[in-house]
Amino acid sequence: MDAHLRAGIAVYNAGRYHAAHDAWEEYWLDLDSGDDEQFLHGLIQFTAVVHHGTDGNWSGAEGLAESAGEYLDGLPADYRGVNLDAVRPFLARVADDPERVDWTDPPKLTHEDLVVSYDDLGFDATAVAAEVLAEADGYDDAVVADAVEYARSELDDRGEGRFVGQLFAFVRETANRSFVFAHLSNHVDRERQKDDDVAGLFD
């Protein structure tokens, strides 16, 4: 769960409020009812609150704020290492009057007392973030998914590699993301061609 959790937090902290929930949603959908399900359900709705509020959709923010607060109510202040004691008062203020909230400065999410950024993500969380950002920004998510698999093979073989580095760059170098993706796509195409060249040779 930590990889998905930290990826979503980093995406949220980067101001990508709508995209952040995608890091949690697939994992959340597979959970049975319980604290983890309530926690992720509340976080997903929290990011939707911020998304609507920063867009000036007061009614959308207000309704979701009350619901998100109910999901997070009763969980420890630092459930799964996340600063819920910063989130819950904010949700209460939004539910009370969203127009009086300072939407230019919504609360940051922390994990283990760290305001998590893309630079703080390990490989697994970076892989999740890469797939989320590819989908959100209209990049070919099949390219990113293949790059993740090639990177995992590199890590298994030697602990580092070209695909590993390019995935980190794709997530972290926001201003150069299109440039990095073009290089990543070229490398994926070459690896796919190698796979095709040997497919069936020994069948």
KOLSEGU-69665 format. One line per 4 residues: number of its first residue (from 1); for each residue x, y negated, z negated of C-alpha. Coordinates in steps of 0.5 Angstrom, whole numbers, plus 500, padded with zeros to 3 digits. Example, Ala and Ser with C-alpha at 12.3 -4.5 7.8 and 13.67 -1.06 7.14 Angstrom:
! residues 2
1	525/509/484; 527/502/486
//
This chain:
! residues 203
1	500/500/500; 506/495/498; 508/494/506; 501/492/508
5	500/488/502; 506/484/503; 505/483/510; 498/480/509
9	501/476/504; 507/473/508; 502/472/514; 497/468/509
13	503/464/506; 505/462/514; 498/459/514; 495/465/519
17	489/465/514; 485/469/519; 490/474/522; 492/476/514
21	486/480/513; 488/485/519; 494/487/515; 490/490/509
25	483/492/513; 485/498/516; 488/501/509; 482/498/506
29	477/502/510; 480/508/508; 480/507/501; 474/510/496
33	471/505/491; 475/503/485; 480/498/483; 484/498/490
37	478/497/494; 475/492/490; 482/488/490; 483/488/498
41	476/487/499; 477/481/495; 483/479/498; 480/479/505
45	474/475/503; 479/470/500; 483/469/506; 476/468/510
49	474/463/505; 481/459/506; 480/460/514; 473/457/514
53	475/452/509; 480/449/513; 476/449/519; 471/445/515
57	466/450/515; 463/449/508; 457/454/508; 461/460/510
61	467/458/505; 462/457/499; 458/464/500; 464/468/501
65	468/465/495; 462/467/490; 463/474/493; 470/474/493
69	470/472/486; 466/478/484; 470/483/487; 476/480/484
73	473/479/477; 475/484/472; 482/486/475; 488/484/471
77	491/477/472; 497/480/476; 494/486/479; 498/490/484
81	503/484/483; 499/479/486; 497/472/482; 490/473/482
85	490/468/476; 491/463/481; 486/465/486; 480/466/482
89	480/459/479; 480/457/486; 475/461/489; 470/458/483
93	472/451/485; 470/453/492; 463/456/490; 462/450/486
97	463/445/491; 467/446/497; 467/439/500; 471/437/493
101	477/442/494; 483/440/497; 484/444/503; 490/441/505
105	494/445/500; 490/452/498; 494/457/493; 500/461/496
109	500/468/494; 505/471/490; 507/478/489; 512/480/483
113	512/472/482; 515/471/489; 512/467/494; 513/472/500
117	515/469/507; 517/473/513; 524/473/511; 522/477/504
121	519/483/508; 523/490/509; 522/494/515; 515/497/513
125	512/491/512; 515/487/518; 512/493/522; 505/491/520
129	506/484/520; 509/485/528; 503/489/530; 498/484/526
133	502/478/529; 502/481/536; 494/482/536; 493/475/533
137	497/472/538; 495/476/545; 502/479/546; 501/487/548
141	500/490/542; 502/497/545; 509/494/547; 510/492/539
145	507/499/537; 512/503/541; 518/498/539; 516/500/532
149	517/507/533; 523/506/537; 526/502/531; 524/508/526
153	528/513/530; 534/508/530; 533/508/522; 533/515/522
157	539/516/526; 543/511/524; 540/506/519; 540/500/524
161	539/498/531; 537/494/537; 529/495/536; 530/494/528
165	533/487/529; 528/485/535; 522/487/531; 525/482/525
169	526/477/530; 519/477/533; 516/476/526; 521/471/523
173	523/467/529; 516/464/530; 518/458/534; 522/463/539
177	517/469/538; 515/469/546; 522/469/548; 524/475/543
181	518/478/545; 520/478/553; 527/481/551; 523/486/546
185	518/488/552; 524/489/557; 528/494/552; 521/498/551
189	520/498/558; 527/501/559; 526/506/553; 519/508/556
193	523/510/563; 528/514/560; 523/518/556; 519/519/563
197	525/521/566; 526/527/562; 519/529/561; 518/536/563
201	525/537/565; 525/543/560; 518/545/561
//
